């Protein structure tokens, strides 16, 4: 399944959950789960307050955003989700490869999770994980971040840091991100006040691509924080709808953009069928394309501080290239 926004991942996931082990079997294996610390603490989760180890040692993560934040915080998960290797940002790839893959979309391997003997399971409370909560919590304490697309993106790494008791590491990430935002905003104020940006992604609707509302995409959130301007295609998308699905033949909708941000795989290749748009003459003649204003990023669907720092770096690199012309 493509690595997508949570909302689109939910839509693309299978509606059923592969129940590969019974609750009773999971409960039986859970009795062998090691307790790595005598100390515990209570954390707030999507399913209420739960008790977790104060210093968890064997963490399984069932969703990309919690996986990436764990790695940012210095916690190496023993089990992770499999969104497809090409969608894992390069900075996380080695750690991700080394971990056991325990879920792919709605297909959760409960037996494999239990065999890893986790002392904590984390994730985001999207519908298919919500349905699996009781089975998962029978294996180990299970802490899910509440899924709420009206909350700031920082709520996801913030909650993950709370689950694993890493407040100092979180504070360092927050400080670094805010300092970098201020630095880029100040250094490229002129470019940010004049360039107009659109944000697109290859769609999963046959023959269509998606145009994002600025606030509905990580790139748009970074650009908004920088004080950037948006071109008409992204600016006109209703925030409640988040994206607008349009035909590839409607490349001309992007004609007033100076910069177009799009999703690319971690090897730099176009992601999610957007190459079908890139092949069209109307695309190739767009001012942003002919002037070098196409900006691809594997951090397009960012969910962690390092992802957002990566987005910020990509944006800064383009601003620097414009300033240097």
N, C-alpha and C positions, 0 to 999 in steps of 0.2 A: 504494500500500500504506500503511495507517495507520502512523503513527509509534508504535512500540510498544516494549516491552522487547525486548532482543535475542532472548530465547528465543521470544517470540511473533512477532517479525519473521521469524525463521527458519521458524517453522511456517507463516506466511502466505505466504512467498515461493514462487515457482515452483521446482519441484525441479530443473528443467533450467537450464543456462546458455546464453544465446543467443551462440553463438560466431560473431561477425560478422566476424572477421578471423582468418586463420590465424597460427600462431606464426611461421612464416617471414616473413610480411608484417610482423608486429610487430617482429621482429628487424631487418628491413631498415630500418624507420623509426627504430628505436632508435639506429642509428649516427649519426643526425642530431641526437640529443638533446644540448643544450648542457651543458657543464660550467661551472657558474657560479662555482665557486671551486676553486682548486688544492688547498685543504685538505680533508681528509676525516676522518671519525671512524668508529669501530665502535660499533654499538648492538645491544642484545639485543632480539630479536623472537620472535614465535611460531614462526618458521622458523629460529631460530638467529641467531648474530651475523652482521650484514651491514655493509658499508661504505656510508656515506651522506655527502653533502656536509656540511661543517661549518656552512655557512650556506645552506641550500636557499632558492631564490628562486621556483621554480615547483612548488608542491606540489598534487597531486591527492588529495582525500580521498574515500573510497568508503563511509563510514559516518557517520551523524549525530554520534555521540559524538566522533569524531576531528575532524570538521568544526567543531563548536562549540568544542572545546578549542583548535584552531588559532586561531580568531578571538579567543578569550580571551587567547591568548598573543601577539597582535599579528601573526599570520601570516595573510595573505589568500590562501585557496586559489584556484587558477585553474580547478579542476574539482571538482564535488561530486556527491553522491548526490541523488536526487529522491524524498523520502518523501511528497511532497504538500505544497504550499505551506501549507495550513491547519495542518499539524503542526510547522512551523518556528517556534520561539519568536520573538516580535516583536523581541527584541534582536539577533537574527542575520539578520533577514529581508532587509534591504537588501544585506548582503554576500552572502548566499546567492543572491539574485536576480541579482546581477551576475556570478556564476560560471557557467561552462558546466556543464550537467547531463550526467553521463557514465554514470550507472547508475540503475536503478530496480529495487530488489530484486535478483533474480538476473540481470536483463538488463543486461549490461555492454557498453558501446560501446567496444571496444578501439581501433578506428580513431580515434575522437574523442579518446580519452585520448592516443594516440600523437601526434596532430596538435597537441596542446597542448604538446608537448615538455617534459614534466615532468622535473625533476631528482630528484623524490622522490614516491612514492605511499604513502599511509598508509591505515589502516583497522583494523578488528577482525576477527580470524580466525574469523568465523562460517563455517558449511560452504560456502555458495555462493561466498564470497570465497576460501576455502581452495582450492577446485577451480580457481579462476582464477589462483592465485599464480604458476605458471610463466609463463603468458602475460603477466601484468602485470610480472613481474620482467625479462622480455625487453625491456620498454619503458623501464623506469627502476628504480633501487633501490626495493624494495617492503618497507615495514616495517609489519607487522601486530601489534597488541596481542593477546596470547593471550586467547581467550575462556574465562573461568572464572567462573561465577556464584557461586562461593564466596569470591572475592576481594573486598576492599573496593572500593567504587565509585571511590575515588581512584586505583586502579591504572591506570585508563584515561586520565585527564588526565596522570598522572605519566609514563606511557610516551610519550604524544604529545609532551609537553614534551621528553623525552629525544630523540625522533626528530628534532626540529627545533632542538635545542640551545638551549632557553629556560629554564634553571634559575632565573634571577633572577625572571622573570615568574611562574613557577610558585610560587616561594616567597612572592611578594606575594599571590597568590590564596589560598594555604593560610592565610596569616596573617589575611587579611581574613575568611575563612570561620570560622576558629576563634574569632576575636574576636567575631564576630556571634553565634555559637552561645552563647558565655559570656554575652553581653549579654542575649539573649532569655531564656535559662534563668534568669538572676538576676532580671530585671525581672518575669517572669510566673510565678514559682515557685508561687504560690497557684493560679492558673488551670490550670497544667500538672498539678498534683497532684489536681485535682478533675474536669476534663473527660475524657470518654471518647471516643475517636476510632475510626471505621471508615474503610477505604480501599477504594474501588470503581472499576471501569472498565466501560464498555460492552463486552460480550463479542463474540466473533466466532462464538459458538455460537448458532444461531437461537433467539430467544426467551429468551436467558439473559444475565446480567451476571456479572462476576467480582468476588469479594471477595478482597483480598490479605492474605496473612500480613504482619505489620508489617515484618519484616526483608527481605521479598521486594520491597518497593517503595521508591523513593527517598523518598516522603513519609514512609513508616514509618521509614526510617533516620534522617531528620531528627528526627522526633518521638521516636524512641528515644534519640537523642543529647541531646534536651532533657529527657528523663525523663518524657515524657508517658505517660498511661494509655490502654489500648485497650479498646474495647467487645467484646462477646462474639463478634460475627461475624468480625472480623479476628483476634482473639486465638485463635480456635479453628481457624484454618486451619493445616494441617500445613506447616511450613517447607519440607520436601522437595518438596511439591506446589506451593508458592508461591502458587497461587490456587485458589479454589473456584468452580466455575461453577454458578450457581443460576438458577432460573426468575425472570423478572421478577415473577411473581405472589408470590414470596417476599420482598417488600419488608419484611415484618414481622421478618425476621432482623436488621434494623438498628434495631429499636425501642429498644434501650437505649443507643444512641449519642447523645452530645451534639453531636458534630461528624462530618460525613461529607465526606471529601475525594474529589473525582472529577476526571476528565480533561476538559478543555475545549480547544477549538480556539483558535488565536491571536486570533480575533475575539471570543472570549467565549462562543461557541455550544457546546452540548454535543457531545462527541466520541464517536465509535464507537457510535452508536445508543443511547446512554444516555438520550436523550430519550423512548424508548419506556417506560423505567422511570418517568421523571418524570411521564408522562401518567396514571399509574394512581392511583386514589383512595387505595389503601393507602400509596403513596409520599407523597402530599400530606398525609396525616395523621400522618406520622412526627414525633416530638417534635423531632428535629434540624431537620427541614424547617420546621415551624411556628414554631420559635424563631429562625430565621435561621442555623442551623448548617450549611448546605450551603456548602462551600468548593470552588470550581472553580479549576483551575490548568492553564495550558498547559505548565508545567514538570513535569507529573506523571511523565513518563518521562525524568527528568533524567539527564544523563551527563557534565556539565561543571561546573566550579566556579560559573560564573555561573548555570547552571540550579539548582544547589543553593542558591545565595544567593537566587534568585528564589523557590524553595519556602519557604525560611526567612522571607522577607519576607511571603509570603502567609499563613503560619501566624502570624507576629507580628501582622499586621493583624487577624486574627480574635481573637487573644488580647487585643489592645488594645480591640476592640469589646466583648468580654465584660467586661473590667475596667472599662470606662467605663459599664456599665449601672447 
